[in-house]
């Protein structure tokens, strides 16, 4: 059984599978170009001291996103 959250709600060390990439226009396209597409496994590695940005591991590389960008991506917890 899995639960749906947004990417910014993951805790460090927690992983999920992307189910939907939101946003509009250039933001959505940029996120998808960086590898955030449905079906990809993503793990939150760490948060900055003030909570922004967030560092994720996906497809063998590390990606930092603003919290506002991470809120547009839905994931199912694994």
ABEGO torsion letter per residue (X at the ends): XBBBBBAAABBBGBBBBBABBBEBEAAAAAAAAAGBBBGBBBBBABBBAAGOBBBBBBGGBBBBBBAAAAAABBBBBX
